[in-house]
Amino acid sequence: MLNGFKDFILRGNVISMAIGLAVGAAFTAVVTGFSTAFITPLIGLATGSVGDFSTAEFAVQGAIFPYGKFLAAAIAFIITAAVLYFCVVVPMAKVQNRFTKEEEEEVDIKAALRDCPRCFSAIPAVASRCAHCTSEVEPDSEALSLAKLPVQR
């Protein structure tokens, strides 16, 4: 039982996830500090309050609601999300697009159907003989070119 747990912990993706969580927590602390030290006071000055509004609160029947803490956390979240999007997601998408080959669409040659002119059964458009009545039919030239098959004469 302990060997299975050891294998699980030492698996590469678990260790990578743990490192990602640690770096994410540190990054969140930096963004929260930046937001608390610079962004929140600037917004407080712009809105007319004295500097930091993260201590702003209101009371209703003796219950205190510190809404400034929520605003500071929301601002930190928005900054974190924006930085992660513009510094991680967008560049990674560009790298993935650069390295992925543009694959041609696979054509299913049996998907395009038409009716047999003799027995009116559905047959593939590229067929040269009906599977139902075995009569010879002329293949559809457009379907042959889409399937990259030679035109039969």
Beta strands, then each sheet from edge to edge (+ up, - down):
strand 1: 58-60
strand 2: 63-65
strand 3: 113-115
strand 4: 122-124
sheet 1: 1+ 2-
sheet 2: 3+ 4-
end
